[in-house]
């Protein structure tokens, strides 16, 4: 129920912010990630195009696989894996109507932290509940127009999130 309430609030925020724009275009974002945290981010929203700048507002769902070292007394395997699910509103601020070059990233939402034990623990805590932790970040990105209405966007952001510093590559339609 809490997830649904958060999504409704984010959708209302997106529509109220976008009421004063000159042009609105729907957008879709796909961002696969690999490395320490492997996963995928999918988002949808609107690009609010003004005369000399653009605000892109997207509602995103991100699923990350997080592996950590586990001691043999816990699971008899060297690694355990868990998933972090994030739901957040991302605002990208461009300084030109073409949505190219550098842009500012702001994120707000939450992520679900599953219960897990580290290698120093003597047992797993399976009775613990999943915790909802706030997600708030700020970052920087660069946008390349690959084809008509297709953008490739490397970015970096930092703040309160599942992996403190996030480096991503997004494809925006």
Secondary structure, DSSP 8 states (H G I E B T S, - for coil): -HHHHHHHHHHHHHHHHGGG-SEEEEEEEEEEE-SSEEEEEEEEEEEEE-SS-EEEEEEEEEEEEEEEE--HHHHSSSEEEEEEEEEEEEEEEESSTT--EEEEEEEEEEEEE-----TT-SS--TTS--EEEEEEEEEEEEEEEEETTEEEEEEEEEEESTTSEEEEEEEE-
